Every structure is written in C-alpha cells, then in structure tokens.
Amino acid sequence: MAITILKGDITGQRVDAIVNAANSSLMGGGGVDGAIHRAGGPAILDECRALRASKYGRGLPTGQAVATTAGRLDARWVIHTVGPVYSADEDRSALLASCYRESLRVAGELGAASVAFPAVSAGVYGWSAESAAQIAVDTVRASGTEVDDIRFVLFNDEVYAAFEREMG
C-alpha cells in the first residue's frame, strides 16, 4: 500500500473512489461535501436520496460509510462518511478512526484500487489538524486494506503540514 499526501482539490483526483466528509443527511453541505456534490452533479444527490428513502431514513450514522456513483467526477464512486464533531468533553477518536476504516472496507468491497481521502472532521467539525492527521494516518496504516493507492488530499497549508509531520 502506498500512502501519499497532496495539497489541492479532492474533486480533481483520478481515483477509483473519493471519500466525502459528509453530513449525516447525505444531502450535501459545505466544505468538501458541497464541493463533491457540485463537481459530481445531480447523480450523486439522486443516489443519496435513494439511500435516505431506503436504508438510512434517519441519516448515515457517525463513523459509518456508504458508496454512491461519482457522477461527473473522475472516479467510479464516492464513499460518504460522517465524521464526529470534536468535543473537549468526550473522546470521539474511535468514531473518527471508524470513518477511515469503514471507508476502506467499503472501497475493498467495491474492488477499488485507489482512494482519495480528505481530512475528515478537520474543518468545520473542529478537530485539530494534528489530532486529525494522527488518527487518519495511524488508522490507514493499521487497516490491512487491499487498496493499493491511498491519498490524503488536503485543502489548506495547516492541515497539509500536520499530515506531512505525521507521515514522517
């Protein structure tokens, strides 16, 4: 397994699966979620609506992952995962690690050889860049996944630098 870090826009990645830091509604939102829905077009939202109407009526639970088409993105699938909101009062690290494990499990089931991840929960969900990077890198390294090419595609300098330090 090769793990790389890149600075840029995850929607421009040519991979089998792009991971979306989604909200539980699966209906799009801000940040990475909004960018993926805008770039991928209405096919992604259509499949998300179908998932809400069938299996996830109350939304996708935090730490879980589910795949849809990638629409117009240069990928085959989008894997949606809901990261936890950071809390100073409660350790939610296991939920954040679960986002990466579950996304890789889904990618493996789909037969994806390459996956691009954002820094789940490191934006508006308030996770520090350092902690988010440590959990992401440690979880992916320990996953035992069959995915060959794992990329962390990071949008800003602070988060990129944290992942760079964590990768050693």
N, C-alpha and C positions, 0 to 999 in steps of 0.2 A: 504494500500500500504506500503510495506517495501522497504526502500532505504538503500543500503549498499555501502561502498566503499572498494575496493580491490586494492592491488598493484600487477601488473602482466601483462600477455599477454592476451589480449581480445580474441584472436583466440582459447584459451583453455577453454572458458566458455561453460558450458552445459546450454543453454537457448533456448527459442523459437526463439528469434531474436537478432542478433548482429548488432549494429549500426556502420556503416562505415563512418568515416570522409573523404568523397570522394572529388575528384576534379570534376568540372562541366562536364568534358569529360566522366566520368564514366568508363574510360578505365584503371583504376589502376594508381598507382603512388608510392610515397614514404610513409614512416611512417606507420600509421595504415592502410591506404588504400592498400599499397603494401603488408603488412603482411596478410591482409584478402584475397586478391586475390591469393597470393602464397599458403596459407594454404587451402583455399576453392577450388582451382583448376579451370580449364577452364570453368566449367559450369556457374560460376558467370559472367565471362567476356562474354560468349556467350549471356546470358540474357541482359547484359548491352549493347552489340552491337545491340541487337534487340530493346531495348528501344531507342537507338540513331537513329535507322533506322525508327522508328515509331513516338513516341510521343515527344522525346527530341532531335530533329535534331540539335539544337543549344547548346545542353547540358542541364544538370539539373540546374535550377536557384538557386542561393544562398538562403538558408533558407527553401528550399523545401526538400521533402523526397520521395523516391520510393523504393519498395522492389523487390528483386530477390531471387532466390534459395540461399541456403547457401553452395551448393556443398558438399565438404568433411568436412566442419566444423560440430561440434556437436551442430547444431542449425537447425531450419527449414528454416529461412530466414535471409538474410542480408538486412538491411534497410540503403540505401545510402542517406546521407545528405551532402550538401555543405555548409560549414561554411564560414563566411566572413573573409577576410584578415583584420587584425587590422589596423586602421588608427587613427593617432593622430589628424587629421583634421576633421574627420567626425565620429559621433556616430553611430556605426553599431551594437549596443547592441540588438536592436529589431530583427535584422537578425539572430544573434546568438541564441537568445531565440526561434525564429521560428524553428530553427533546432531541438531543443528538443521537442517543441510542435508538429511539423509535424511528427517527428519520432514516437512519442507516438500515434498520430492519426492513422498513418499507422499501427502500431502494434495493436491497438484496432480493426481496420477493419479486420486485419488478424486473430484476436482471440488469439493473443499472450498473455500468462500469465507472461512471464519473458523476460526482455530486458537488454542487457549489452551495456552501453554507454562508449565511450572514452571521453576524454576532447576535445570536438570539438573546433578547431581553436587555441588550446593552444600550438601547436607545431610550425611548420614552418610558420603558418599563423600569428604568432607574438602576440597573445593575452596573457596578463599576466595571470599567474596561479591564482592569487587572483580574478581577474575580471571574468575569465572563470568559476571558481568554483562558484562564487556568482550567476552568470546568470544561470548556469546549475541547481544548487540546487533549487534556487527560482522558476525557471520555472517548474521544475518537481513537486515540492511540490504544486504549484498552478494549475496544469494541470487538475485535476479532472479525470485522466485516470482510466480505468478499469484494467490496468496492475497491477498485484499483487506484482511482484518481480522486482525491478529496481536496477541495479548495475552500479556503476561507476567503471570501470576497468582502472586503471591509471598506466602508464608505468614508471614514474620516481618519485623520492622522493619529489622533489619540488611541483609537481602537486598533488601528494597524500596528502602532508601536507596541501596544500591550501584547498582541498576538506574536509579534516578532520576538519580544523578550521571552515569551512562554515557549516558543518553538526552539529557543536556544540556538 
